[in-house]
């Protein structure tokens, strides 16, 4: 059975204490969980996660320039 080696995101741990954890699985997928609900684990591919991060960065840039 796969036991994730969770790593806390370097952007986590602000004053609210909300943390995002990531782990890679043997099949190459990426697992994500949040500190508020650690029993809920999302599974995605590295490509889809990269696309999400790129979209979020683009949206942040767009909202900052408005």
PDB file of N, CA, C and O in Angstrom:
ATOM      1  N   UNK A   1       0.843  -1.184   0.000  1.00  0.00           N
ATOM      2  CA  UNK A   1       0.000   0.000   0.000  1.00  0.00           C
ATOM      3  C   UNK A   1       0.888   1.248   0.000  1.00  0.00           C
ATOM      4  O   UNK A   1       1.925   1.293   0.662  1.00  0.00           O
ATOM      5  N   UNK A   2       0.460   2.240  -0.747  1.00  0.00           N
ATOM      6  CA  UNK A   2       1.195   3.494  -0.887  1.00  0.00           C
ATOM      7  C   UNK A   2       0.965   4.390   0.330  1.00  0.00           C
ATOM      8  O   UNK A   2      -0.176   4.680   0.687  1.00  0.00           O
ATOM      9  N   UNK A   3       2.051   4.824   0.960  1.00  0.00           N
ATOM     10  CA  UNK A   3       1.986   5.790   2.055  1.00  0.00           C
ATOM     11  C   UNK A   3       2.660   7.073   1.582  1.00  0.00           C
ATOM     12  O   UNK A   3       3.877   7.100   1.399  1.00  0.00           O
ATOM     13  N   UNK A   4       1.875   8.146   1.380  1.00  0.00           N
ATOM     14  CA  UNK A   4       2.448   9.383   0.841  1.00  0.00           C
ATOM     15  C   UNK A   4       3.497   9.997   1.761  1.00  0.00           C
ATOM     16  O   UNK A   4       3.380   9.950   2.986  1.00  0.00           O
ATOM     17  N   UNK A   5       4.509  10.564   1.151  1.00  0.00           N
ATOM     18  CA  UNK A   5       5.514  11.348   1.864  1.00  0.00           C
ATOM     19  C   UNK A   5       5.132  12.814   1.643  1.00  0.00           C
ATOM     20  O   UNK A   5       5.615  13.448   0.705  1.00  0.00           O
ATOM     21  N   UNK A   6       4.271  13.346   2.499  1.00  0.00           N
ATOM     22  CA  UNK A   6       3.716  14.684   2.326  1.00  0.00           C
ATOM     23  C   UNK A   6       4.774  15.749   2.550  1.00  0.00           C
ATOM     24  O   UNK A   6       5.563  15.679   3.493  1.00  0.00           O
ATOM     25  N   UNK A   7       4.774  16.737   1.664  1.00  0.00           N
ATOM     26  CA  UNK A   7       5.667  17.892   1.789  1.00  0.00           C
ATOM     27  C   UNK A   7       4.813  19.146   1.784  1.00  0.00           C
ATOM     28  O   UNK A   7       3.940  19.313   0.932  1.00  0.00           O
ATOM     29  N   UNK A   8       5.070  20.025   2.738  1.00  0.00           N
ATOM     30  CA  UNK A   8       4.288  21.261   2.827  1.00  0.00           C
ATOM     31  C   UNK A   8       4.765  22.251   1.772  1.00  0.00           C
ATOM     32  O   UNK A   8       5.966  22.445   1.580  1.00  0.00           O
ATOM     33  N   UNK A   9       3.814  22.867   1.099  1.00  0.00           N
ATOM     34  CA  UNK A   9       4.135  23.882   0.103  1.00  0.00           C
ATOM     35  C   UNK A   9       4.886  25.025   0.758  1.00  0.00           C
ATOM     36  O   UNK A   9       4.587  25.404   1.891  1.00  0.00           O
ATOM     37  N   UNK A  10       5.862  25.578   0.046  1.00  0.00           N
ATOM     38  CA  UNK A  10       6.633  26.706   0.584  1.00  0.00           C
ATOM     39  C   UNK A  10       5.786  27.964   0.702  1.00  0.00           C
ATOM     40  O   UNK A  10       6.193  28.912   1.373  1.00  0.00           O
ATOM     41  N   UNK A  11       4.624  27.997   0.073  1.00  0.00           N
ATOM     42  CA  UNK A  11       3.722  29.146   0.162  1.00  0.00           C
ATOM     43  C   UNK A  11       2.714  28.973   1.291  1.00  0.00           C
ATOM     44  O   UNK A  11       1.862  29.842   1.479  1.00  0.00           O
ATOM     45  N   UNK A  12       2.782  27.900   2.035  1.00  0.00           N
ATOM     46  CA  UNK A  12       1.834  27.625   3.113  1.00  0.00           C
ATOM     47  C   UNK A  12       2.345  28.158   4.443  1.00  0.00           C
ATOM     48  O   UNK A  12       3.508  28.533   4.593  1.00  0.00           O
ATOM     49  N   UNK A  13       1.427  28.176   5.401  1.00  0.00           N
ATOM     50  CA  UNK A  13       1.816  28.499   6.764  1.00  0.00           C
ATOM     51  C   UNK A  13       1.730  29.962   7.116  1.00  0.00           C
ATOM     52  O   UNK A  13       2.468  30.443   7.976  1.00  0.00           O
ATOM     53  N   UNK A  14       0.831  30.678   6.455  1.00  0.00           N
ATOM     54  CA  UNK A  14       0.629  32.084   6.789  1.00  0.00           C
ATOM     55  C   UNK A  14       0.016  32.226   8.169  1.00  0.00           C
ATOM     56  O   UNK A  14      -0.083  31.246   8.907  1.00  0.00           O
ATOM     57  N   UNK A  15      -0.394  33.423   8.522  1.00  0.00           N
ATOM     58  CA  UNK A  15      -0.943  33.661   9.855  1.00  0.00           C
ATOM     59  C   UNK A  15      -2.197  32.835  10.155  1.00  0.00           C
ATOM     60  O   UNK A  15      -2.501  32.566  11.317  1.00  0.00           O
ATOM     61  N   UNK A  16      -2.924  32.433   9.104  1.00  0.00           N
ATOM     62  CA  UNK A  16      -4.127  31.631   9.323  1.00  0.00           C
ATOM     63  C   UNK A  16      -3.796  30.171   9.598  1.00  0.00           C
ATOM     64  O   UNK A  16      -4.644  29.432  10.099  1.00  0.00           O
ATOM     65  N   UNK A  17      -2.583  29.746   9.279  1.00  0.00           N
ATOM     66  CA  UNK A  17      -2.175  28.366   9.507  1.00  0.00           C
ATOM     67  C   UNK A  17      -2.687  27.396   8.463  1.00  0.00           C
ATOM     68  O   UNK A  17      -2.615  26.184   8.665  1.00  0.00           O
ATOM     69  N   UNK A  18      -3.208  27.902   7.343  1.00  0.00           N
ATOM     70  CA  UNK A  18      -3.688  27.030   6.267  1.00  0.00           C
ATOM     71  C   UNK A  18      -2.492  26.517   5.472  1.00  0.00           C
ATOM     72  O   UNK A  18      -1.652  27.297   5.022  1.00  0.00           O
ATOM     73  N   UNK A  19      -2.425  25.209   5.306  1.00  0.00           N
ATOM     74  CA  UNK A  19      -1.281  24.618   4.611  1.00  0.00           C
ATOM     75  C   UNK A  19      -1.751  23.664   3.527  1.00  0.00           C
ATOM     76  O   UNK A  19      -2.746  22.957   3.684  1.00  0.00           O
ATOM     77  N   UNK A  20      -1.018  23.659   2.430  1.00  0.00           N
ATOM     78  CA  UNK A  20      -1.244  22.736   1.335  1.00  0.00           C
ATOM     79  C   UNK A  20      -0.086  21.757   1.309  1.00  0.00           C
ATOM     80  O   UNK A  20       1.077  22.158   1.352  1.00  0.00           O
ATOM     81  N   UNK A  21      -0.407  20.473   1.239  1.00  0.00           N
ATOM     82  CA  UNK A  21       0.604  19.429   1.206  1.00  0.00           C
ATOM     83  C   UNK A  21       0.538  18.696  -0.125  1.00  0.00           C
ATOM     84  O   UNK A  21      -0.547  18.480  -0.666  1.00  0.00           O
ATOM     85  N   UNK A  22       1.688  18.314  -0.650  1.00  0.00           N
ATOM     86  CA  UNK A  22       1.797  17.584  -1.907  1.00  0.00           C
ATOM     87  C   UNK A  22       2.624  16.332  -1.699  1.00  0.00           C
ATOM     88  O   UNK A  22       3.518  16.292  -0.854  1.00  0.00           O
ATOM     89  N   UNK A  23       2.312  15.306  -2.487  1.00  0.00           N
ATOM     90  CA  UNK A  23       3.098  14.066  -2.490  1.00  0.00           C
ATOM     91  C   UNK A  23       3.017  13.460  -3.887  1.00  0.00           C
ATOM     92  O   UNK A  23       2.010  13.607  -4.581  1.00  0.00           O
ATOM     93  N   UNK A  24       4.072  12.785  -4.286  1.00  0.00           N
ATOM     94  CA  UNK A  24       4.035  12.054  -5.549  1.00  0.00           C
ATOM     95  C   UNK A  24       3.811  10.579  -5.251  1.00  0.00           C
ATOM     96  O   UNK A  24       4.292  10.046  -4.251  1.00  0.00           O
ATOM     97  N   UNK A  25       3.076   9.940  -6.135  1.00  0.00           N
ATOM     98  CA  UNK A  25       2.756   8.526  -5.979  1.00  0.00           C
ATOM     99  C   UNK A  25       3.643   7.701  -6.921  1.00  0.00           C
ATOM    100  O   UNK A  25       4.209   8.240  -7.871  1.00  0.00           O
ATOM    101  N   UNK A  26       3.760   6.426  -6.661  1.00  0.00           N
ATOM    102  CA  UNK A  26       4.581   5.569  -7.520  1.00  0.00           C
ATOM    103  C   UNK A  26       4.140   5.578  -8.990  1.00  0.00           C
ATOM    104  O   UNK A  26       4.959   5.350  -9.881  1.00  0.00           O
ATOM    105  N   UNK A  27       2.865   5.837  -9.246  1.00  0.00           N
ATOM    106  CA  UNK A  27       2.378   5.865 -10.630  1.00  0.00           C
ATOM    107  C   UNK A  27       2.647   7.199 -11.324  1.00  0.00           C
ATOM    108  O   UNK A  27       2.260   7.385 -12.478  1.00  0.00           O
ATOM    109  N   UNK A  28       3.310   8.133 -10.627  1.00  0.00           N
ATOM    110  CA  UNK A  28       3.648   9.428 -11.204  1.00  0.00           C
ATOM    111  C   UNK A  28       2.616  10.507 -10.971  1.00  0.00           C
ATOM    112  O   UNK A  28       2.848  11.662 -11.327  1.00  0.00           O
ATOM    113  N   UNK A  29       1.486  10.167 -10.387  1.00  0.00           N
ATOM    114  CA  UNK A  29       0.464  11.173 -10.107  1.00  0.00           C
ATOM    115  C   UNK A  29       0.884  12.025  -8.903  1.00  0.00           C
ATOM    116  O   UNK A  29       1.774  11.663  -8.134  1.00  0.00           O
ATOM    117  N   UNK A  30       0.217  13.153  -8.776  1.00  0.00           N
ATOM    118  CA  UNK A  30       0.476  14.071  -7.671  1.00  0.00           C
ATOM    119  C   UNK A  30      -0.743  14.047  -6.765  1.00  0.00           C
ATOM    120  O   UNK A  30      -1.880  14.080  -7.235  1.00  0.00           O
ATOM    121  N   UNK A  31      -0.502  13.990  -5.482  1.00  0.00           N
ATOM    122  CA  UNK A  31      -1.594  14.010  -4.485  1.00  0.00           C
ATOM    123  C   UNK A  31      -1.518  15.338  -3.740  1.00  0.00           C
ATOM    124  O   UNK A  31      -0.435  15.832  -3.427  1.00  0.00           O
ATOM    125  N   UNK A  32      -2.693  15.904  -3.461  1.00  0.00           N
ATOM    126  CA  UNK A  32      -2.776  17.178  -2.748  1.00  0.00           C
ATOM    127  C   UNK A  32      -3.756  17.036  -1.597  1.00  0.00           C
ATOM    128  O   UNK A  32      -4.761  16.334  -1.712  1.00  0.00           O
ATOM    129  N   UNK A  33      -3.467  17.694  -0.500  1.00  0.00           N
ATOM    130  CA  UNK A  33      -4.403  17.757   0.617  1.00  0.00           C
ATOM    131  C   UNK A  33      -4.209  19.084   1.339  1.00  0.00           C
ATOM    132  O   UNK A  33      -3.159  19.717   1.232  1.00  0.00           O
ATOM    133  N   UNK A  34      -5.232  19.493   2.069  1.00  0.00           N
ATOM    134  CA  UNK A  34      -5.198  20.734   2.828  1.00  0.00           C
ATOM    135  C   UNK A  34      -5.194  20.395   4.314  1.00  0.00           C
ATOM    136  O   UNK A  34      -5.750  19.381   4.733  1.00  0.00           O
ATOM    137  N   UNK A  35      -4.563  21.251   5.098  1.00  0.00           N
ATOM    138  CA  UNK A  35      -4.451  20.976   6.532  1.00  0.00           C
ATOM    139  C   UNK A  35      -5.807  20.950   7.229  1.00  0.00           C
ATOM    140  O   UNK A  35      -5.969  20.243   8.224  1.00  0.00           O
ATOM    141  N   UNK A  36      -6.791  21.711   6.724  1.00  0.00           N
ATOM    142  CA  UNK A  36      -8.111  21.739   7.356  1.00  0.00           C
ATOM    143  C   UNK A  36      -8.855  20.410   7.229  1.00  0.00           C
ATOM    144  O   UNK A  36      -9.608  20.036   8.128  1.00  0.00           O
ATOM    145  N   UNK A  37      -8.650  19.693   6.119  1.00  0.00           N
ATOM    146  CA  UNK A  37      -9.318  18.416   5.885  1.00  0.00           C
ATOM    147  C   UNK A  37      -8.314  17.408   5.313  1.00  0.00           C
ATOM    148  O   UNK A  37      -8.387  17.066   4.133  1.00  0.00           O
ATOM    149  N   UNK A  38      -7.379  16.933   6.140  1.00  0.00           N
ATOM    150  CA  UNK A  38      -6.308  16.068   5.633  1.00  0.00           C
ATOM    151  C   UNK A  38      -6.792  14.718   5.106  1.00  0.00           C
ATOM    152  O   UNK A  38      -6.053  14.044   4.388  1.00  0.00           O
ATOM    153  N   UNK A  39      -8.014  14.308   5.446  1.00  0.00           N
ATOM    154  CA  UNK A  39      -8.517  13.034   4.947  1.00  0.00           C
ATOM    155  C   UNK A  39      -9.003  13.135   3.496  1.00  0.00           C
ATOM    156  O   UNK A  39      -9.201  12.112   2.840  1.00  0.00           O
ATOM    157  N   UNK A  40      -9.196  14.358   2.994  1.00  0.00           N
ATOM    158  CA  UNK A  40      -9.604  14.567   1.604  1.00  0.00           C
ATOM    159  C   UNK A  40      -8.335  14.739   0.767  1.00  0.00           C
ATOM    160  O   UNK A  40      -7.583  15.697   0.952  1.00  0.00           O
ATOM    161  N   UNK A  41      -8.109  13.809  -0.145  1.00  0.00           N
ATOM    162  CA  UNK A  41      -6.902  13.823  -0.968  1.00  0.00           C
ATOM    163  C   UNK A  41      -7.313  13.901  -2.433  1.00  0.00           C
ATOM    164  O   UNK A  41      -8.101  13.084  -2.911  1.00  0.00           O
ATOM    165  N   UNK A  42      -6.776  14.883  -3.136  1.00  0.00           N
ATOM    166  CA  UNK A  42      -7.014  15.021  -4.566  1.00  0.00           C
ATOM    167  C   UNK A  42      -5.859  14.391  -5.325  1.00  0.00           C
ATOM    168  O   UNK A  42      -4.715  14.414  -4.872  1.00  0.00           O
ATOM    169  N   UNK A  43      -6.171  13.829  -6.481  1.00  0.00           N
ATOM    170  CA  UNK A  43      -5.156  13.181  -7.320  1.00  0.00           C
ATOM    171  C   UNK A  43      -5.183  13.847  -8.688  1.00  0.00           C
ATOM    172  O   UNK A  43      -6.254  14.050  -9.261  1.00  0.00           O
ATOM    173  N   UNK A  44      -4.023  14.183  -9.209  1.00  0.00           N
ATOM    174  CA  UNK A  44      -3.923  14.791 -10.520  1.00  0.00           C
ATOM    175  C   UNK A  44      -2.596  14.401 -11.164  1.00  0.00           C
ATOM    176  O   UNK A  44      -1.762  13.738 -10.548  1.00  0.00           O
ATOM    177  N   UNK A  45      -2.418  14.819 -12.398  1.00  0.00           N
ATOM    178  CA  UNK A  45      -1.148  14.567 -13.086  1.00  0.00           C
ATOM    179  C   UNK A  45      -0.255  15.796 -12.947  1.00  0.00           C
ATOM    180  O   UNK A  45      -0.754  16.898 -12.717  1.00  0.00           O
ATOM    181  N   UNK A  46       1.044  15.623 -13.082  1.00  0.00           N
ATOM    182  CA  UNK A  46       1.936  16.787 -13.022  1.00  0.00           C
ATOM    183  C   UNK A  46       1.586  17.838 -14.083  1.00  0.00           C
ATOM    184  O   UNK A  46       1.681  19.036 -13.816  1.00  0.00           O
ATOM    185  N   UNK A  47       1.180  17.398 -15.289  1.00  0.00           N
ATOM    186  CA  UNK A  47       0.824  18.346 -16.341  1.00  0.00           C
ATOM    187  C   UNK A  47      -0.410  19.166 -15.979  1.00  0.00           C
ATOM    188  O   UNK A  47      -0.443  20.375 -16.207  1.00  0.00           O
ATOM    189  N   UNK A  48      -1.414  18.516 -15.421  1.00  0.00           N
ATOM    190  CA  UNK A  48      -2.633  19.242 -15.035  1.00  0.00           C
ATOM    191  C   UNK A  48      -2.363  20.188 -13.875  1.00  0.00           C
ATOM    192  O   UNK A  48      -2.919  21.285 -13.832  1.00  0.00           O
ATOM    193  N   UNK A  49      -1.527  19.784 -12.944  1.00  0.00           N
ATOM    194  CA  UNK A  49      -1.179  20.672 -11.838  1.00  0.00           C
ATOM    195  C   UNK A  49      -0.412  21.880 -12.355  1.00  0.00           C
ATOM    196  O   UNK A  49      -0.658  23.003 -11.913  1.00  0.00           O
ATOM    197  N   UNK A  50       0.506  21.667 -13.275  1.00  0.00           N
ATOM    198  CA  UNK A  50       1.264  22.779 -13.864  1.00  0.00           C
ATOM    199  C   UNK A  50       0.332  23.727 -14.605  1.00  0.00           C
ATOM    200  O   UNK A  50       0.511  24.943 -14.531  1.00  0.00           O
ATOM    201  N   UNK A  51      -0.660  23.196 -15.319  1.00  0.00           N
ATOM    202  CA  UNK A  51      -1.618  24.039 -16.029  1.00  0.00           C
ATOM    203  C   UNK A  51      -2.458  24.865 -15.046  1.00  0.00           C
ATOM    204  O   UNK A  51      -2.736  26.037 -15.300  1.00  0.00           O
ATOM    205  N   UNK A  52      -2.855  24.259 -13.937  1.00  0.00           N
ATOM    206  CA  UNK A  52      -3.619  24.983 -12.918  1.00  0.00           C
ATOM    207  C   UNK A  52      -2.788  26.120 -12.330  1.00  0.00           C
ATOM    208  O   UNK A  52      -3.276  27.242 -12.192  1.00  0.00           O
ATOM    209  N   UNK A  53      -1.550  25.836 -11.986  1.00  0.00           N
ATOM    210  CA  UNK A  53      -0.676  26.864 -11.408  1.00  0.00           C
ATOM    211  C   UNK A  53      -0.461  27.998 -12.400  1.00  0.00           C
ATOM    212  O   UNK A  53      -0.496  29.168 -12.017  1.00  0.00           O
ATOM    213  N   UNK A  54      -0.238  27.669 -13.673  1.00  0.00           N
ATOM    214  CA  UNK A  54      -0.051  28.707 -14.698  1.00  0.00           C
ATOM    215  C   UNK A  54      -1.303  29.566 -14.834  1.00  0.00           C
ATOM    216  O   UNK A  54      -1.204  30.787 -14.957  1.00  0.00           O
ATOM    217  N   UNK A  55      -2.477  28.942 -14.812  1.00  0.00           N
ATOM    218  CA  UNK A  55      -3.732  29.697 -14.917  1.00  0.00           C
ATOM    219  C   UNK A  55      -3.931  30.605 -13.705  1.00  0.00           C
ATOM    220  O   UNK A  55      -4.385  31.741 -13.846  1.00  0.00           O
ATOM    221  N   UNK A  56      -3.596  30.108 -12.525  1.00  0.00           N
ATOM    222  CA  UNK A  56      -3.735  30.928 -11.316  1.00  0.00           C
ATOM    223  C   UNK A  56      -2.774  32.116 -11.337  1.00  0.00           C
ATOM    224  O   UNK A  56      -3.141  33.222 -10.938  1.00  0.00           O
ATOM    225  N   UNK A  57      -1.545  31.888 -11.801  1.00  0.00           N
ATOM    226  CA  UNK A  57      -0.587  32.983 -11.904  1.00  0.00           C
ATOM    227  C   UNK A  57      -1.063  34.033 -12.907  1.00  0.00           C
ATOM    228  O   UNK A  57      -0.955  35.234 -12.658  1.00  0.00           O
ATOM    229  N   UNK A  58      -1.589  33.570 -14.044  1.00  0.00           N
ATOM    230  CA  UNK A  58      -2.104  34.489 -15.061  1.00  0.00           C
ATOM    231  C   UNK A  58      -3.268  35.293 -14.503  1.00  0.00           C
ATOM    232  O   UNK A  58      -3.345  36.500 -14.729  1.00  0.00           O
ATOM    233  N   UNK A  59      -4.160  34.658 -13.791  1.00  0.00           N
ATOM    234  CA  UNK A  59      -5.305  35.363 -13.207  1.00  0.00           C
ATOM    235  C   UNK A  59      -4.837  36.383 -12.172  1.00  0.00           C
ATOM    236  O   UNK A  59      -5.388  37.481 -12.095  1.00  0.00           O
ATOM    237  N   UNK A  60      -3.833  36.034 -11.383  1.00  0.00           N
ATOM    238  CA  UNK A  60      -3.297  36.973 -10.392  1.00  0.00           C
ATOM    239  C   UNK A  60      -2.660  38.175 -11.073  1.00  0.00           C
ATOM    240  O   UNK A  60      -2.841  39.309 -10.630  1.00  0.00           O
ATOM    241  N   UNK A  61      -1.914  37.932 -12.150  1.00  0.00           N
ATOM    242  CA  UNK A  61      -1.315  39.042 -12.891  1.00  0.00           C
ATOM    243  C   UNK A  61      -2.380  39.950 -13.490  1.00  0.00           C
ATOM    244  O   UNK A  61      -2.245  41.173 -13.468  1.00  0.00           O
ATOM    245  N   UNK A  62      -3.438  39.350 -14.026  1.00  0.00           N
ATOM    246  CA  UNK A  62      -4.517  40.114 -14.641  1.00  0.00           C
ATOM    247  C   UNK A  62      -5.244  40.979 -13.606  1.00  0.00           C
ATOM    248  O   UNK A  62      -5.579  42.133 -13.875  1.00  0.00           O
ATOM    249  N   UNK A  63      -5.482  40.410 -12.426  1.00  0.00           N
ATOM    250  CA  UNK A  63      -6.203  41.174 -11.396  1.00  0.00           C
ATOM    251  C   UNK A  63      -5.317  42.270 -10.798  1.00  0.00           C
ATOM    252  O   UNK A  63      -5.830  43.294 -10.348  1.00  0.00           O
ATOM    253  N   UNK A  64      -4.012  42.071 -10.786  1.00  0.00           N
ATOM    254  CA  UNK A  64      -3.099  43.087 -10.259  1.00  0.00           C
ATOM    255  C   UNK A  64      -2.923  44.253 -11.213  1.00  0.00           C
ATOM    256  O   UNK A  64      -2.616  45.364 -10.780  1.00  0.00           O
ATOM    257  N   UNK A  65      -3.114  44.017 -12.508  1.00  0.00           N
ATOM    258  CA  UNK A  65      -2.929  45.088 -13.489  1.00  0.00           C
ATOM    259  C   UNK A  65      -4.214  45.842 -13.740  1.00  0.00           C
ATOM    260  O   UNK A  65      -4.209  46.848 -14.449  1.00  0.00           O
ATOM    261  N   UNK A  66      -5.308  45.383 -13.177  1.00  0.00           N
ATOM    262  CA  UNK A  66      -6.612  46.051 -13.408  1.00  0.00           C
ATOM    263  C   UNK A  66      -6.795  47.234 -12.509  1.00  0.00           C
ATOM    264  O   UNK A  66      -7.827  47.903 -12.571  1.00  0.00           O
TER     265      UNK A  66
END
